[in-house]
Amino acid sequence: MKSYISTNIHRVLFSILLISLFPSLTAMASEPPQYTHGLTVHNGQLLRGGKPYRGMGANYFSLFYRTIKDPSDISYRRQLKRLSQSHIPFVRFMACGFWPVDWDLYLSDKDEYFRRLDRIVESAEENELGLIPSLFWNIAHIPDIFGEHVDQMGNPRSKTCELIRQYTSEVVLRYRDSPAVWGWEFANECNLHVDLPNASKYRPKVIPRLKTASKRTSRDEMSSEMMLAAFKEFARTVRAHDKHRILITGNSCPRPSAWHNTNDKSWQPDTRAQFKEILLRDNPDPFEIICVHIYPRKNNNYSGGAKSLGELVKTIREVSTRANKPLFIGEFGSCQSTTPRQNREEFEELVAAIETNNVPLSAFWVFDFPHQNSTHNVTFENNRSYILKIVGEANRRMNRQRD
């Protein structure tokens, strides 16, 4: 026993001596890796180039989609340049087709498909603009490509999961050396579709001309178990090829009754503790980011019992801090049913909450998307152009704080 104690005392003394003689050793151990490309997380902090980072970007939903539909549409060249010049540092976009029919080009002519995506990545590189590609935006319709049901998202041996692994591998391997790519996102708002008490009313749409299934059954109702299984396949595949860039679920803020949806198939409002539990469930390891989308709600009926946008952002930020995971508000914007003046006030309230709570990463919805002209579309020419100015100014303030 004496020998054991004596040996350990000597080890402790030796360690203390090493630290006193070589203090740089402990400093080196805590220093983050100096990755030159993309965003990373170290000790719960979002980093770019090894330094703490905060930024507010834009959702450019149709950045790639429009050139899938029309290869002559190269409007992104001018638009990415203008965004960069306006202090918008990155864009989140749909890096795939939306409907099953939109995957035809990829399935029939990969060279042409990736040639079009290459040009977008090259344009982002030229303009020093970051990209956050969402690889399976409309995930519920991926099984339709193979005549499978949605429940095959949870089957690793399904053709659906095989495509998830294949496409993820091809995209990550092709662009992992690009300085433009900041992170990898799985899909858009999967969590809003899971465990619904009235799931039969919200099965994926049936539009045969777009190559969806011709009918739906209970097997097309998404569960949290299926969602988490698909997350796992995606994350494992990315990490096989890229060890450091951030992984993002693409989820929205959990529904106010998400915990009860899962546990007792009811719409009873969740407590704050239940909200936090679901928030962490929906953003599991190895996803290093807590991802939510936030919009104003009527009657201030927010998740976790929050009574305002500011309180909701603060609550989520507290959860992300305790979990040692940076927060990404992947979408935020105003309520589409209010007046232009109210829209601006809501947007300014959200930007203030993001800045006040030191949210590392966020992106407004949505830039250059004519389909939503009457609700959310932001351009340099329309009546929502002020949003670009507000976001640009916010980024300048955050840059001054970093400096």
N, C-alpha and C positions, 0 to 999 in steps of 0.2 A: 504493500500500500504506500509506504514512504517513497519507494522508487517511482511509483506512478505519479504521486503528487509532485515530487521533485522535478520529474521530467516535464510536467505540464507548466510548472512555474517557470522553468527555464525557457519553454516555448513562448510563453507570454512575454517574458523579459526580452527575449530575442526579437519578437515582433515589435515591441515598443521601441527597441533600439533601431530597428530598420526604419520605422516611421519617422523617428527623430533625425536620423542621418539622411534619409531620402524621402522628404515630404512630397516630392513630385510624384512618387509612385502612387500614393493614394489619390492625388489629384488626377493623374492619368486614368486611374481606374474608374473615376466618376465622369470623365469627359465623354460627351456623346460621339458616336462615330461620325466622321466627316464625309457623309455621302454628298456628292455633287448634284445628283439628280433627284427630283421628287421631294415629297414631304415624308417625314419620318416621325416616330414618337420615341422619346427617351425619358424614362422616369416620369411618365405622365405628361410630358410637355411636347407640344407640336414644334417641329424643327424644319427649317429649310436651310440646306448648306451647313448643317450643324449648329445653327443659331435659332433662338426662339422666333416663332413666326405668327403673325396675325394678318388676316386678309379677308376682304369682302369682294366676292366675285359675282358672276352672272350665270344664270341658267340660259344656255343657248341650245334649247331642246332640239331644234331641227338643223343644227350645224351640219351633221353628216346625212341626216335623213333626206334632206332635199336633193343631195347629189346622188343618193341611192335612186331616187325617183327620176332625176333629170341630171345626167352627167354634164350638161352644158351650164348648169347653175354653179358658178364659182363666186357667188356674191360674198362667200365667207372671207375671201382674200381682203376685200376692202373693209369688211365689218370687223375682222380680227385686228386689223391695223388700227381702226378707229377706237376700238375698246382699249387696246394697249395705250394709245395716246391719251386716253381719258382716265388713266390710272385705275383701270379694271384689271387686276393681275391674273385672273384665271376664269375659265368657263367650265361648267358641268354640262354634259351633253349626252344624248342617246347614241351610243356607239354600236348600233345594230338596227335591224328593222323593227317596226312596231307590230304589224300584223303578220301572220304566217306567210302570206304572199310576198312580203317584203324581204324574206330570207331567200327568195328564189335566186337572186344574183349570187349570193354567197355559195349556195349549194350547187350552182351550175357553172360558175366562172369565178373562182376565188382570186385569180390574178387580177381581173378587172375590179372586183369588189375591193381588194386591198389597195389597188392603184388609186382608187378614189379616196380611201381613208388616208393613204400615205400623203396625198396632197394637202389634206387638212392638217395633219401633224407637222408637215414641213412648213406650212404657212404660220402655224403657231410658233414654231421654232424661230422663224424669221422675225416675228414680232415680239419674241421673248414673252409669250403668253402661256400660262399654265393650262393644262387640260385635265379634267377629271371625267374619264369615259365611264358611262354606265352600260355594262355589257349585255344585260338581259332585261331591258327596261320593262317590257310588258310580259313578265315571266309566265303568267297564267296561260298564255297562248303558245309557248314553246312546245308543250306536248302535242298540240294540234298538228305540228309539222310532221309528226310520225304516227298520227292516228292514236295517240295515247291519251289517257285521262290525266287530269291535274295531279292525282295522287301519285303518279310516277315521278314527281319531283322528289319524293321521299324514298325512291328505290334506286340505289347506286348502280344497279345492273340495267336500268332502263335506257332506252334510246335518248330520252330527255336528258338524263344525267350524263350520258356519253357526249351529247352535244355541249353541255355546260363545260365539261372537261376539255373537249376538243377546241372549242372556240376560245375559251379562256387561255389555253396554252398558246394558240396561234397568235392571239393579240398581244399577250404579255411578251412572248419571245420576240415578236416583231418590233415592239416599241419600248422595251425596257431600257434601251440605251439612249432614248430620246430625252433631252433635258426638258421637253415640253410636258411630258406626262408626270403629273404630280401624285396620282394615286389610282387605285382600282376600285370601282364600285360594282356591286352585283346587279341590283335591279331597282325599280322605283316603287316604293311604298308597299312592299309585300305585306307588311304587318297589318295594314288596314283591311286585308281580305281574310284574315285567319279567324277561325273559331267563332264565326258569327252565329248568333241564335237563329237568325232568319236567313241562313246561308243559301237556301234553295232559291231565294229571290235575287241573289247576287252572284250567280254562277257566271263564268266568262261568257261574253257575247257570242251569239251564233250568227255569223255573216258568211255563208258559204262562198260567195264571190271573192272573199278575202282569204279563203282557204282555212277557215276555222272549222271546227267539228260541226256536223249537221244537227246534232242534238246534245243535250247535257244530262248528266245523272248526278247522283249524290257523290260519285267518285271525282267529280269536278269541283267539289267544295274544299277549299284550302284550309288546312289546319296548321297550327303553330309547329307541330311536329314535322310536317312536310317542309315548311319554310326553313326550319333550323337544319334539317338534313341537307337541303340544297345549299344553304350558307356554308356548311361544312365542306361540301364537294368543291365549291368555288374557292374558298380560302385555302384549302389544301393544295389545289392546283396552282393558284397564284404563287404560294410560298415555295413550290417546287422550282420556280423559275425566277422569282424576285423576292429576296429575303427582307427587304427594308421598306419599300413604299407602303403607305397606309392602305389598309383594307377598310372599305365602307359598305355597310349593308344597303344604304339608300332608303332606309325606313323613314316614315313620317313619325310625328309625335303619337304615342299610343292613344287610342280612343279613350274617352273618359270612363268607359266601362270595360276596358280590355281585360282586366284581371277576372272580372265576373263573367265575361264572354267565355273565357277559357275554362273556368272552374265550375260554374253552375249554369252556363248558357242563359244568363240573364243580362238585363240592361241596367242593373243597379250600379250607381256611380262608385268608382273605386276610391278608397282612402288614399292619402298621400303615400303611405307605406306600400300599398298595393301597386300604385302607379310606379313607384321607384323599382319595385320588383320586376314589373313587366318591362320597363325601360332597359334594365340590365339583361333580362332574358332575350330581348329582341336585338341586342347588340353584343353578342357573346364573343369570348376569346375564340380565335386569335384576331378578331376585329378590334383594332386598337382605338377606334373612334366611337363615340356616342353620336349617332346620326338621328336627327329629327327634322321635320318640316313644320313650320309654324305659320298659321294664318289667324286673323281675328275671327272670333266666333260670336254668334248672336247671343245676347244676354250674358256675355262673359262666362259661358259655360266651358271652362277649361279643364284639362286633365289634372288629376291630383288635387282638385279643389281650389286651384288658383283662381283668383278673381280678376286678374288683368294680364295683359301680355307680358308686362314687366315682371310680375310675380312668377309667371310660367317659365320665362327664360331664367330667372334667378334659381328656381327650383331645379330645373334640368342641369344648370351649370353646377349646382352644389352636388348633384348626383354624380356628374362626370368627374368632378374634382376628387370626390371620395373614392371613386372607382379607378382613379389614376388614368382616365381616358379623356383626351381632349374632346371638346364638343364641336360638331359640325352641324350648323343649321343649313342643311342642304337646299332648302327652299324657304323663302319668306316673302310676304307681300301683303297687300291690302285686301279687304273684303270686296268682292266684285259687285255687291248689291248697294254699296253706299255712294254718296255723291263724290265728285272729283275732289272737293275740299276735304271731305272725310277720308278719302283714299290717301291723300297726302299726309294728313295728320296721323293716320294709322301707320303709314310707312315710316314716318319720322319717329314715331314712338318705338317701333321695332328696332330701328337703327340705334336709337339712344339706349335701348335695353341691351343690345348686343355689345355696344361699346362699354356701357357701365359695368357689365358683368364679365368683361374681358373674354368674350367668346373668341376662340382662336380663328375659326373658319366659318364663313357663311356665304350664301349666294342668293340674290334676289330672283324672283320668278316674274317675267321671262323676257328675254331679249329677242327681237326680230322674229316673232312668231305670229304672222298675220291671222292665223286661225283664231287667235284670242284678241283681236283688235278691240272688241267691245268690252273686254274685261281686264286683261293683264298685260297685253303686249306693250313693250317699251322699245322705242327707237330713238334715234337722234333727232327725228323730225316731228314726232307726234306729241300729243299733250301730256305724255308721261316722261318726256325727255328729262324732266327735273330729277328723276330717279337716278340717272347716270351721273348727274352732277353731285347729288347727295352722297352716292356711294364713292365717287372719286374723291370727294373731300374727306370722307371717313377714312379712306385708305391713306391719304396724305397725313392725317392726324396720327394714325397708327404707325406710319413710317417714322414720323418725328419722335414718337415715344420709343421706338426700337433704337433709334440713333442716340 
